[in-house]
Amino acid sequence: MSARPDLSLLVRELRERLGLTQEKLAAKLGVTFPTVNRWENGRAEPSPLALQQIKELLKGMRRAGADLRRKFFPDNR
């Protein structure tokens, strides 16, 4: 099993590409602002459910999120 790339980078890059604040991304994912802040600062990792929601956001971005999908979810197209 290979190590997953740093999820804090995924969360920050997704948020920046969507043009959202941490608060707005938290609302979109149904979590709290401190949760997103902890993810971005590497103090916690998204739950499996949150990762699924992040993957769906990336799919919705189409080409703009394709590189992140390949990097962070290589097994799932």
mmCIF file of the C-alpha atoms, coordinates in Angstrom:
data_MODEL
# 
_entry.id   MODEL 
# 
loop_
_atom_site.group_PDB 
_atom_site.id 
_atom_site.type_symbol 
_atom_site.label_atom_id 
_atom_site.label_alt_id 
_atom_site.label_comp_id 
_atom_site.label_asym_id 
_atom_site.label_entity_id 
_atom_site.label_seq_id 
_atom_site.pdbx_PDB_ins_code 
_atom_site.Cartn_x 
_atom_site.Cartn_y 
_atom_site.Cartn_z 
_atom_site.occupancy 
_atom_site.B_iso_or_equiv 
_atom_site.pdbx_formal_charge 
_atom_site.auth_seq_id 
_atom_site.auth_comp_id 
_atom_site.auth_asym_id 
_atom_site.auth_atom_id 
_atom_site.pdbx_PDB_model_num 
ATOM 1  C CA . MET A 1 1  ? 0.000   0.000  0.000   1.00 0.00 ? 1  MET A CA 1 
ATOM 2  C CA . SER A 1 2  ? 1.548   3.318  -1.029  1.00 0.00 ? 2  SER A CA 1 
ATOM 3  C CA . ALA A 1 3  ? 1.336   6.414  1.111   1.00 0.00 ? 3  ALA A CA 1 
ATOM 4  C CA . ARG A 1 4  ? -1.221  8.986  0.047   1.00 0.00 ? 4  ARG A CA 1 
ATOM 5  C CA . PRO A 1 5  ? 0.200   12.406 -0.841  1.00 0.00 ? 5  PRO A CA 1 
ATOM 6  C CA . ASP A 1 6  ? -0.212  15.088 1.806   1.00 0.00 ? 6  ASP A CA 1 
ATOM 7  C CA . LEU A 1 7  ? -3.956  15.667 2.208   1.00 0.00 ? 7  LEU A CA 1 
ATOM 8  C CA . SER A 1 8  ? -3.395  19.158 3.599   1.00 0.00 ? 8  SER A CA 1 
ATOM 9  C CA . LEU A 1 9  ? -2.145  20.140 0.140   1.00 0.00 ? 9  LEU A CA 1 
ATOM 10 C CA . LEU A 1 10 ? -5.247  18.655 -1.462  1.00 0.00 ? 10 LEU A CA 1 
ATOM 11 C CA . VAL A 1 11 ? -7.600  20.598 0.803   1.00 0.00 ? 11 VAL A CA 1 
ATOM 12 C CA . ARG A 1 12 ? -5.752  23.902 0.350   1.00 0.00 ? 12 ARG A CA 1 
ATOM 13 C CA . GLU A 1 13 ? -5.394  23.537 -3.424  1.00 0.00 ? 13 GLU A CA 1 
ATOM 14 C CA . LEU A 1 14 ? -9.055  22.549 -3.856  1.00 0.00 ? 14 LEU A CA 1 
ATOM 15 C CA . ARG A 1 15 ? -10.210 25.485 -1.759  1.00 0.00 ? 15 ARG A CA 1 
ATOM 16 C CA . GLU A 1 16 ? -8.008  27.948 -3.634  1.00 0.00 ? 16 GLU A CA 1 
ATOM 17 C CA . ARG A 1 17 ? -9.066  26.656 -7.054  1.00 0.00 ? 17 ARG A CA 1 
ATOM 18 C CA . LEU A 1 18 ? -12.712 27.000 -6.061  1.00 0.00 ? 18 LEU A CA 1 
ATOM 19 C CA . GLY A 1 19 ? -12.043 30.514 -4.761  1.00 0.00 ? 19 GLY A CA 1 
ATOM 20 C CA . LEU A 1 20 ? -13.471 29.675 -1.344  1.00 0.00 ? 20 LEU A CA 1 
ATOM 21 C CA . THR A 1 21 ? -12.514 30.676 2.174   1.00 0.00 ? 21 THR A CA 1 
ATOM 22 C CA . GLN A 1 22 ? -12.011 27.943 4.742   1.00 0.00 ? 22 GLN A CA 1 
ATOM 23 C CA . GLU A 1 23 ? -15.418 28.856 6.135   1.00 0.00 ? 23 GLU A CA 1 
ATOM 24 C CA . LYS A 1 24 ? -17.136 28.498 2.757   1.00 0.00 ? 24 LYS A CA 1 
ATOM 25 C CA . LEU A 1 25 ? -15.439 25.179 1.989   1.00 0.00 ? 25 LEU A CA 1 
ATOM 26 C CA . ALA A 1 26 ? -16.457 23.938 5.434   1.00 0.00 ? 26 ALA A CA 1 
ATOM 27 C CA . ALA A 1 27 ? -20.077 24.868 4.732   1.00 0.00 ? 27 ALA A CA 1 
ATOM 28 C CA . LYS A 1 28 ? -19.954 23.146 1.323   1.00 0.00 ? 28 LYS A CA 1 
ATOM 29 C CA . LEU A 1 29 ? -18.626 19.945 2.926   1.00 0.00 ? 29 LEU A CA 1 
ATOM 30 C CA . GLY A 1 30 ? -20.884 20.095 5.975   1.00 0.00 ? 30 GLY A CA 1 
ATOM 31 C CA . VAL A 1 31 ? -18.042 20.440 8.474   1.00 0.00 ? 31 VAL A CA 1 
ATOM 32 C CA . THR A 1 32 ? -16.887 23.259 10.721  1.00 0.00 ? 32 THR A CA 1 
ATOM 33 C CA . PHE A 1 33 ? -14.338 25.943 9.932   1.00 0.00 ? 33 PHE A CA 1 
ATOM 34 C CA . PRO A 1 34 ? -11.910 24.603 12.577  1.00 0.00 ? 34 PRO A CA 1 
ATOM 35 C CA . THR A 1 35 ? -12.093 21.201 10.895  1.00 0.00 ? 35 THR A CA 1 
ATOM 36 C CA . VAL A 1 36 ? -11.007 22.595 7.519   1.00 0.00 ? 36 VAL A CA 1 
ATOM 37 C CA . ASN A 1 37 ? -8.340  24.646 9.268   1.00 0.00 ? 37 ASN A CA 1 
ATOM 38 C CA . ARG A 1 38 ? -6.950  21.509 10.953  1.00 0.00 ? 38 ARG A CA 1 
ATOM 39 C CA . TRP A 1 39 ? -6.960  19.666 7.612   1.00 0.00 ? 39 TRP A CA 1 
ATOM 40 C CA . GLU A 1 40 ? -5.050  22.453 5.888   1.00 0.00 ? 40 GLU A CA 1 
ATOM 41 C CA . ASN A 1 41 ? -2.523  22.696 8.706   1.00 0.00 ? 41 ASN A CA 1 
ATOM 42 C CA . GLY A 1 42 ? -1.946  18.942 8.760   1.00 0.00 ? 42 GLY A CA 1 
ATOM 43 C CA . ARG A 1 43 ? -3.268  18.489 12.303  1.00 0.00 ? 43 ARG A CA 1 
ATOM 44 C CA . ALA A 1 44 ? -6.067  16.182 11.125  1.00 0.00 ? 44 ALA A CA 1 
ATOM 45 C CA . GLU A 1 45 ? -7.108  14.332 7.982   1.00 0.00 ? 45 GLU A CA 1 
ATOM 46 C CA . PRO A 1 46 ? -10.510 14.334 6.305   1.00 0.00 ? 46 PRO A CA 1 
ATOM 47 C CA . SER A 1 47 ? -12.759 11.404 7.153   1.00 0.00 ? 47 SER A CA 1 
ATOM 48 C CA . PRO A 1 48 ? -13.564 8.868  4.434   1.00 0.00 ? 48 PRO A CA 1 
ATOM 49 C CA . LEU A 1 49 ? -16.932 10.610 3.924   1.00 0.00 ? 49 LEU A CA 1 
ATOM 50 C CA . ALA A 1 50 ? -15.265 14.020 3.604   1.00 0.00 ? 50 ALA A CA 1 
ATOM 51 C CA . LEU A 1 51 ? -12.741 12.577 1.148   1.00 0.00 ? 51 LEU A CA 1 
ATOM 52 C CA . GLN A 1 52 ? -15.606 11.239 -0.955  1.00 0.00 ? 52 GLN A CA 1 
ATOM 53 C CA . GLN A 1 53 ? -17.208 14.695 -0.959  1.00 0.00 ? 53 GLN A CA 1 
ATOM 54 C CA . ILE A 1 54 ? -13.859 16.263 -1.925  1.00 0.00 ? 54 ILE A CA 1 
ATOM 55 C CA . LYS A 1 55 ? -13.531 13.768 -4.767  1.00 0.00 ? 55 LYS A CA 1 
ATOM 56 C CA . GLU A 1 56 ? -17.022 14.682 -5.989  1.00 0.00 ? 56 GLU A CA 1 
ATOM 57 C CA . LEU A 1 57 ? -16.103 18.386 -5.927  1.00 0.00 ? 57 LEU A CA 1 
ATOM 58 C CA . LEU A 1 58 ? -13.011 17.591 -7.994  1.00 0.00 ? 58 LEU A CA 1 
ATOM 59 C CA . LYS A 1 59 ? -15.114 15.631 -10.493 1.00 0.00 ? 59 LYS A CA 1 
ATOM 60 C CA . GLY A 1 60 ? -17.431 18.625 -10.813 1.00 0.00 ? 60 GLY A CA 1 
ATOM 61 C CA . MET A 1 61 ? -14.444 20.814 -11.658 1.00 0.00 ? 61 MET A CA 1 
ATOM 62 C CA . ARG A 1 62 ? -13.743 18.601 -14.680 1.00 0.00 ? 62 ARG A CA 1 
ATOM 63 C CA . ARG A 1 63 ? -10.380 19.493 -16.266 1.00 0.00 ? 63 ARG A CA 1 
ATOM 64 C CA . ALA A 1 64 ? -9.597  22.071 -13.561 1.00 0.00 ? 64 ALA A CA 1 
ATOM 65 C CA . GLY A 1 65 ? -9.538  19.304 -10.959 1.00 0.00 ? 65 GLY A CA 1 
ATOM 66 C CA . ALA A 1 66 ? -8.243  16.405 -13.052 1.00 0.00 ? 66 ALA A CA 1 
ATOM 67 C CA . ASP A 1 67 ? -4.629  16.688 -11.903 1.00 0.00 ? 67 ASP A CA 1 
ATOM 68 C CA . LEU A 1 68 ? -5.662  16.653 -8.242  1.00 0.00 ? 68 LEU A CA 1 
ATOM 69 C CA . ARG A 1 69 ? -7.937  13.643 -8.838  1.00 0.00 ? 69 ARG A CA 1 
ATOM 70 C CA . ARG A 1 70 ? -5.056  11.740 -10.442 1.00 0.00 ? 70 ARG A CA 1 
ATOM 71 C CA . LYS A 1 71 ? -2.621  12.681 -7.668  1.00 0.00 ? 71 LYS A CA 1 
ATOM 72 C CA . PHE A 1 72 ? -4.827  12.056 -4.649  1.00 0.00 ? 72 PHE A CA 1 
ATOM 73 C CA . PHE A 1 73 ? -7.275  9.424  -5.931  1.00 0.00 ? 73 PHE A CA 1 
ATOM 74 C CA . PRO A 1 74 ? -5.236  7.402  -8.452  1.00 0.00 ? 74 PRO A CA 1 
ATOM 75 C CA . ASP A 1 75 ? -7.325  4.225  -8.005  1.00 0.00 ? 75 ASP A CA 1 
ATOM 76 C CA . ASN A 1 76 ? -10.648 5.942  -8.675  1.00 0.00 ? 76 ASN A CA 1 
ATOM 77 C CA . ARG A 1 77 ? -11.435 7.530  -12.019 1.00 0.00 ? 77 ARG A CA 1 
# 
